[in-house]
Amino acid sequence: PESRAAPLLDTRWEDPEIEPTEDLVDFRDDSSGTNVMANAWDGMTVEWDVWLLLLLVGLLTSGICFAVDATIEQLLELRYWLLDITDFTPYRLGIWVGVTMFLLTFAWSFTQLVSVDAIGSGIPRMKAILSGAEIGNTLSFTTMVAKVIGLTCAAASGLPIGKEGPFVHIGSCIAYLLSKIPAFSRIARHEQLLLQALAAAVAAGVSATFGAPIGGVLFAIEVTRIYFLVSNYWISFFCCCCGAFFYQIGKAWSSFEHMMSKTALARTDFGIDSSYSNYEIILFTLTGVMMGFLAAAWVVMHAKFTRYWQRTASRTSYHGLLGDFVLMVGVALVVGMVSWPGLFGFYMSMDDVRVTDAIFKPELNHDHGWHQPNIYLTLLFAFLWKFFASIVAITLPIPAGMFMPLFAAGGVLGRLIGELVHLFDPSVQQGAYALVGAAALAGSVTRTVSSAVIVFEVTGELRHIIPVLIAVLVGNAVANIFALSIYDSTSNLTGVKQLAALRKRSSHRLTARDIMTPEIPVITQDPTVGNIDQVLSLSDLPMFPVVESKETQTLVGVVERQLMAEFVTEYKVKGSFDGAVNLPEIELRRQDNMSPRIMVSSRLHKAYDPATHDDSMMVNVSVPENTGLADAGQMIGRIPFEAGHLVLESTALSDIVNNFIMLGLSACVVVRSGEAVGIITRKQLIEGKY
């Protein structure tokens, strides 16, 4: 055996100065020059800004969440204080409906006046940004203010909306705004660091809403990222744990009786000896199937209602705004009437958190009106209200999420199933079916499995892990057959463009040759200003191939459109100062406090460092000799170019899409025998809908 193994060892690369040894290497030995502990400490101190940014994001996100919860509680107490002034029923009804109408219309008007980018959930927008779309005004300070105030008023009105989507948006706004501080300029300059911070902020927003750090991280990864670097996993957990810690401190100092706890949002009390029978696994599975069908129906109905309202009114016109106002008043009137405690019962005025807390208990509280006229009708009515009202609520032009209303709706329907099963088997825990239904419906609509983890964290119930996981998986499978997830559906409805994995089976047979844009203009290494201006006028591509010369056409790199356009503009406006054209963009990239810019057209230049750029990778621009200008025939400036991302003609489309998603590319050049024969852009892949 030794003689057969010896030829496999290649000794050509052995260093004659190093004596072979069988001793273990002690990495703590400074003499080896590889002190791992010192290197680790150096890495920690170099990335202090990342640690501090994550700490601040967790602190501020949880602080705002705490403030929003506290404000909602105060507004609710104010409403009941106004009701207690007199027992006159018309006055009490008028106050209840009037407060609902005022808060809802104020949330709409404030959002319209401050920032319309605050409308909706925020998760589809963050998913697009993390996959390379433009930020625009999505993460601005005005958007964050509109999101916070609009969400507070809308949630306090009694409308069944969730807070997970808005707080994902709020946390991302905080991370983006903090990155503009000079102390965090390194994160702003390096796109990957900024994207990591935004991904951690998404997880912090979910964690602050549910009080579930682990489930929050998993949920954020599932709904916002197609590919996630495992090496960045700890970043999100660190941010969420910081937020959970500060929220718990704030809650300990507060005097509110009902606030989202970091230990249990809706604690169960099934008893220490409670369990489930083997036959109930079948019932739990059927519950998951039912929730999957309902989830698909919910997404389809939401899409149809949204399209109908988009055709009916345009929010950019006077009539569209008037239509939105009438819709808000009408919804507020219906919500105020239905949720008034004196009409159907106190359970209709309870928010989603209180509803889930009630239905997870072994017995429903008689004082809440669940048994009037009987528990089956009240549970059915409560489910129908939550189910259909949430469809309208998420469509309104206000900040709103959908996870918690669906969580409550699934829990109510699951409780109804549990009550029916309890008629035949008194040993059954009705709350267990509520637990399974809540996770299955919410997970099926959002197409996430992490909803099961969130259920375990917010309830502290671990004895029903298997039933919950089975129901969630089955519900996801059923819903996936008939509809997209709510976030993908919303992205399609609102026009939020993002690059996703291939959806069509025929797309897997395509190659770069089938989808590329052929006959693209190229730039030589020694062009004139006129050549560059002509290339810019021929195409709107974000980058152009650079070739050695017109004769060889050998590809040497790619040059950004932004730098070329700026060079031509500077020359036309200012001319060549002392025989040279200065590019302000190059100077900006040398500055440490440059503002972060993430645009589709600038994905390449984020990797460009003027201090370390190879001096030979420059386009030497000159002025034609026959122009008659003072600088005719002279080189007036240099434009840097990069190696770029290249693919062969035979590269599969699936591999190209994966490269765009994982590397955040804006374009790639298709080559054949060292020559550029075409180009593929991110915009092309998105609009192609492969």
N, C-alpha and C positions, 0 to 999 in steps of 0.2 A: 504493500500500500504506500509506503514512503517513496519508493522509486517511481510510482505512477503519479504521485502528487508533486514531485519535484519539478518536472518540466512546466507545470502551470505557473510557477513563480517567475516573474520577469525581473531580472536583476539589473537591467540596463539603467534604471532610475535610482539605484541605490547610491547614497552619498558616501564616498570612501572615508570622509572625515568623521562619520558617525558610527560608533561601534554598536553592533546589535546587542540588545539586552532584553531579557525576559521580565525585568522588574516592572512593576506597575508605576505609572507616571503620577507623581504627586503634583496636582495642579495648584496647590497652595505654595509651591516652592518658587520664590521670586527669581532664583537663578535660572529657571527655565524660560523666563520671559513670557510666560503664558499664565499669569496669575488671574485665574478666573474670577475670584472674588473682587479683585481690584477692577477688572474690566466691567463686572456687573455694577459696581459702585459708580464707576465713571459713566456708564450708561444711564444710571438713575439720576445723577447730577446733571448730565447733559439734557435730559428730557424733563427737567423740573417744571417747565412751562406746561407740558402736557398734563402732568399730575395736578398742577394747580388749576388748570382750566377745567378738568373733569370734576375736581372738588367743588369749584364754583358753580358749575352747571348743575350738579346734584343738589347743592344748597339752594340755589335760586329757584330751580324748578319745583322742588318740594315746598319752598317758602311760598311761591305763588299758588301752588295747589292748596296749601293750608289756608291762605288768605281767601281764595275763591270759596272753599268749603265753609269757612267761617262767615263770609258775607252771605252766602245762600242761607245758612242757618238763621242769621240775623233778619234777613228779609222774610223768612218763613215765620219767625216769631212776631215780626211786625204785622204780618197779615192776620195771624190769630189774635193779636192784641186789638186790631181794628174790629175783628168779628165779635169780640167779647164786650164791646161797648154797649150793645143792646141785643135783645133776643128777637127783634123785629125781623122776620124772615126775608122780606124783600130787600131790606138794607144789607143783611148779611150776604145774600146772593149777589147783590150789586157790587159790594166791596170785593168779594171773591173774584168775580168775573172782571171787574174793573182793574184790579191789581194785575191779573193775568194779562189783560190786554195792554196795559201800560208797559209792563216789563218786556213783553214780546215785541211790541212795536218799537220800543226804545232800543232793544238789541238790534233790530233790523236797521233802523235809521242811523244808529251810531256806526254800525259796520259799513253802511253805504257811504257815509260821510268821511270816515277815517281811512278805511282800506277795504276794498272789495276782495282782496286776496285772502282775507280772513274767513271768507265764506266756506262752509263745508267742514270736512273732517280734517284734512291736512295730511293724512297718511298717503293718499295717491300722489300728492305733490312731492312729498319727501322721497317716495319711492323713485319718482322720476329724477329728482336732483341727485340722489345717490347713485343712479345709473348713468349720470352725465348730462342731464338737461340743464338749461339755464336757471339761475336762481332768480334773477329779476328783482321784483319787489316782494317776493314770497317770504323772505326772512328779515324784512326791515323792522325797524322799531315801531312804526305806525301799525304795521300788520300785527305785531305782538300785542300792542295796546288794544286794538280792535278785537283781537281774539279773546283776550282776558275779560274785558268788560262785556262784550257781546255774549260770551259763554256764560258768564255769571248771571246776567239778566235773563237769558233764555232758560237756563236750568232752574232759576228761582221761580219762573212763571208756572211751573208744573208740567211743561211740555216734556214728553218722554224722549230725552236725548242723552247721549253718552258724553263722557269727558275724555276718553282715552285718545281719540283722534286729535282734538284740539290741543291736548297737552303734549302730544308728540310734536305738534307744530310749534307750540310755545317753547318747549325745551330746545328745539332746533334753532329757533330765533335767538335764544339766549346764547347758545354756543357760537353762532355766527357773529353776533354783536360783540361778544367777548373777544373773538379773534381779531377784531379791529383795534384793540388796545395795543399800543406799542410793545408792551411786555410779551405779548403773544404773537409778535410779527412773524416768528419762524413758522408757526402753525399756519398763518395766513398765506405765507409764500409757498409752502409745500402742500400741494393739493391733497395728497394721500393723508397727511396728518389732519387736514381740515375735514376730510370725509370721514375719518375715524372718529373725530370729535362729534360730528353730526350724527353718526350711527350710534354713538354712546348716548347722545342727547335724546334720540328717539326712544331708546330703552329706558332712560330716566323718566321720560314723560309717561310711558305705560306703567312703570313701577310706581310713580307718584299717584296715579289714578287708582290702581287696584290694591296697592300695598303688597305687591307680589314681586320682589326683585328678580327671582329666578324666572318665573313665568313672564315677567315683563321683558327680560332680555330675549328669551326664546320667541315671544310674540313679535317683538320688533324685528328680529332677524327674519322670521317667516314672512312678514307682510311687506318689508321694505327692500330686502336684498335677495338677489338670485344666487349670488356667490358671496360667501362670507369667509374672510381669513380667520382661521382658528387662532392664529397668533394675536389677533385683536380682541379675543373673547374676554380677556380679563379687564380690558378697558371699560366695556359696558357694565360688567359686574361691579367694578370699583365705583363707577359713577352712580349706579343704582343703590349701592350700599351706603354711599355718602348721603344720598337723598333720603333714604329710609331712616338713617340715623337722625338727621336734622328734623325730619317730619315727626319722628317719635318724640323728640325733645319739645317741639312746639305743641304737640298734642298733650303732653304731660302738663304743660303750663296752662292749657286752655280749660275753660269751664263748660264747654259744650258737651251735652250728653250724647249726641250722635254725630260722630265724625269718622271718616274712613281710617280704620286702625291698621297699623302695620303688622299686627299680630293676627287679626281675623276680621275680615270685612263682614262676614255673616256666619258666625260660628254655629256649628251643628251641635245637637245634643241628643244623639241616638241611643246613648247608654253604653256602658262599657262592654256589655255582652252582646251588643247588637251585631248582626251579620245578615247575610242573605242566603236564600236557599239555592240549590243548583238549578232548579227550573227557572229561577228569576233571570238567569243569564240570557235565556231566550227572550224574556220580556224586555230586558235592557237593550238587547240587540234590535228588537222590533221598534223600541222607542227611538233608537238611533236612526233606523230607516225612515220612520215618520218625520223626524227632525230634518233629515236630508231632503226629503221631498218638500217640506215647508220652507227650508232655506232656499232651494232653487226657485220656488214660487215667489218668495219674498224678493229675491234679486230681479226676477223677470218683471214683477209688478212695479218695482221701484224704477226700472229702466223705462217701462212704458209710461208711467206717470211723469217722469222727468222729460221724456221726449215730447209728451203732450204739452207740458207747461212751457218748454222751450219754443214750441211752435206758436203757442198762444201769446206769449209776451216776451219782448226783448228788454233786458235790463239796462240797455244803453239808451233807451228812448223814454220820453215822458209817459207814454201810454204803458210801456213796460213797467216803469217804476210805480205807476198808479195801480197796475194789476197786481204787482207784488204787495203793495200796501193793503189792497182789498183782501188778498189772500191771507196776509198776516192777521188782519182784523177778524176774518172769518174763522181762521184756525184758533185764534185766541178765544173767540166766543164759544166755539165747540169745546175746547179744552177746559175753559172755565166752568161751563155747565156740567160736563161729564165728571170732572174731578171735584165738584162741590160735595163736601161730606154729607150734606143733607139730602142728596138725591138718591144715590145708590148705596152709599155707605162710606165709612172712613177709609176703607182699603183702597178706594179709587183716588183718594187724595195723597196716598203714600208715594214717595219717590221710589225709583228702582232699587236703591240700596235697602230701604225699609221693607219693600216687597220681598226681595230675596231673603232677607233676614227672617221674615215671617214664615215663608213657605218651606224653609229648611228645618224649621222646628218640628218636633214630633207631633204637636197639636197646634192648630191655628187658633189665634186669639179670638174669643167670642166678641170682645169689645170692638174689634175692627170691622165687624159686620160681615165676616166671611160666611156665616151660617144663615143669612137672611136673603132670600127665603130658604135656600139650602146651599150647601157648600159646592155642589156640582155646578149649579147655574152661575154662582158668583165666580168660580174659577174659570169657567168657560168664557164668561163675559170679560173678565179681566185679561185673559189671554187674547181674545179678539181685539180688545182695545189697544193693548200693547203692540200687537202684531201689525195692525193696520195704521195706527197713529204714528208708529216709528217710520213707516214708509213715507208719510207726508212730512214728518219732522226733518228727516235727513235731506229732503228736497228743498226745504225753505232756504232763502238767502241769508242765513245766519250761521255762526259757528256751531257745529253740532257733530257728535259722534253717534255711532249706532250699536256699539258692542253691548253696553250695559242694558239698554231697552230690550235687545234680543236675548240677552242673558236672563233677564227677568221674565220675558215672555216664555222662553223655553222652560224655565223653572216652574212657572204657573201651570203650563200644560203638563209637564212631568208630574207635578203634584196632583193634578186631576187624574192622571193615569194611576198614580199610586193610591189615591182614594178609591178608585174603582176596583183595583186589585185587592185592597184592604177589605172590601165587602166579602170576598171569597176566602181570604186568608188573613185573619186578624193579626198574625205575627209579622206581617210585612211592615217595613218602615216606609211610610208615605214620603218622608223627606228625602229618602235615597233616590226616588224617581225624580223628584224635583232637581236634585243634584245632577243626575244624569242628563235630564232634559235641558237644563241651563247650559251645560258645557257642550252638548251635542248641537243645539241650535246655533249658539254663538260661534262655535268652531266651524260649523258647516257653512255659514254665511261668509265668514272671513277666510275660510279654507285654511284653518290653522289647527294644529294638534296641541299647541301650547295652551289652549283654553282649558284643557284638562289639568295642566300644571297650575294654572291660575286658580282653578276651583279648589285644588288641594291646599294652596297657600291661603286663600281668603277664608276658607272654612275650617282649616285644620283637620279635615276629615281624610284619613288615609286608609280606612278599611274598605273603601269602595273604589280603589284604584283600578282594578280590572274592569268592573262594569262601566266606569266613566271612559276609560281608554277605548273599550270596545265600541261604545256608542259614538264617540267622537270619530273614530276611524271609519265606521260604517256610514255615519252621516256625511263625512267628507267624500267618501266614494260615491254615494248616491247623488249628492248635490253636484259633484264634478261632472256627472254625465249630462246634466240638463242645463247648467248655467255656469258662468264665470264666477269668480269671487266678487264680493261687493266692491272691493278696491279696484280690481281690474275693470269691472263694469263702469264704475264711476270715472275712471281715467278715460275710457272710451267716450263716455257721454259728455265730459267737460273738455275734451280735446287735449288733455295732458298727455304729451307724447313721451313714450319711454320705450326702450329697447328690451324686448323679452325673448325668451327661448322660442325656437321654432314651434309653430302650432299645427302646420299642415304636413301631412305625411309626404306629399309630393316634394316639399321643400328640401327634404333630406337627400334627394337625388341631384340637387343643383350644385354647381361649382362656381368658383369666382368668374370663370369665363362667361357664365350664363347671366350674371347680374351686374357685371362691371360696366362703368361708363367708358367706352373706348375713345380713341383719338383725342386724348387730352392734350392741351398745350403744355409745353415744357420750357424750362429756363436753362440757358447755358451758364457756365461759370463766369463768362465775361460778356454779359448782356449790356445793352444801352438802356437809357431811361425809356426810350420809345418802345423797345421790346417788352419791358416790364409793363408799361401802360397798355400795350396791345393785349398781352396775356390776361391782364385783369379784366379787360373789357370783353374778352371772349368767353369767360367762365366765372362762375361764382363759387368755385371750389374753395375749401378752407386752406388748402395747401397745394403746391405744384411740384412736380418732379424736377430735379436739377440734374442735367446731363453734362458730360465732359465737353462736348462740342456738337455742332450740327451734323458733322460727318459721322462721328462714332455713335452718338446717342446712348452711350453707356451710362447707366444710372449711378449717380454718386450720392444722392440724398434727396431730401424734400425741404422746401422753404415755405414759411408761413405766409399766407395771404395778408395778414395784418401788417407784417413788417414791410412787405412789398408796397402795399397801398400807402402806408405812412411815409415811405421813402419818396414815392412819386409826389405825394401831397406836399411834403416839406420842400422838395425841389421846385415845384411849380409856384409855391407861395413865397419862399424865402431865397431860393436859389442855392448855390453852393458857396458857403461862407469859408473864405480862405481855401478854396478848392476842395471842400468836403461838405457832405450833407450829414447832419447830425440827426439821429433817431431818438426822439424823446422816450420811446418805449424801452429802448436799451438802457437809458439812464434810470428809468423807473425800476427796472429789474435789478439794478445795482443797489437800490435803496433797501434798507432793512425794514422800513415802516410802510412799504407799499400796501395799499388796500387789497384785500383778497378779491380776485375776479375768477369766477368759474363760468366760462361760456363754452359753447360747443366749438366755436371757432378758435379757441385758445387752449385746447387740450395739449397741443404739442409744446407750446412755449413754456408751459409750467415746468418742464424738465430742462429748460435751457438756463445755464448759469454762465453769465458773461465772464466771470473770473476764471473759469476752468474750461471754457470752450476751446476746441482745437482751432488754432488760427488758420489752418489750411482749409477748413470747412466754411469758406466765405464766398459769397457771390460778389465779384468785383464789377461795380456798375460804372459805366463811362458815358460820355456825351459824344454823339456822332461828330465826325470831323467836318462834315459839310453843313453844319448848322450856322456857322458864322459867329457863334458865341465866344466869349472870352475863354471859357473852359472847354471849348471844342477839342475832342480827341483826348481829353484827360479823364483819368479815373476820379470820380467825385465821391465815392462812398462804397461801403462794404455791408452786405446783408448776411447775417449768419444763417446757416441751414443745418439740419440734423439728419441723422441716418434714416429716421422714419421707421415705419412698420411695413414690411414687404410680405406679400404672399404670392404663391405660384398660381398659374391659371387653373391648375387641377385641384386646388385646395377646396375641400368641401365647404358648403355654406354653413353647416353646423359649426365647424371649427372656426370660421370667420366670425360668426355671431358670438361664440364663446370668447374669442379674443377681444372683441369690442366691449363686451360686458365686463370681463375681468380686468382688462388693462385701461378701460376708459378712453378708447380711441375715438377720434373724430373722423378719421379717414385712414385708409391703407392703400398702398400702391400695388397693383398687380403687375408682375414682371414675367418676362419670357426671355431666356438666354441673356440675362443681365440688362435688358431694355424694358422700359415702362410701356405697357400696352393698355393700361386702363387704371381706373381708380374706383374705390368703393367708399362711400361716406355713411356716417351714422344716420343722417337724414334719409338717405336712400333705403337703408334697411328698415327704418321705422315706417316709412310710407309704403314700402313694398308689402308689408303685412305678411311676411313669410311664415 
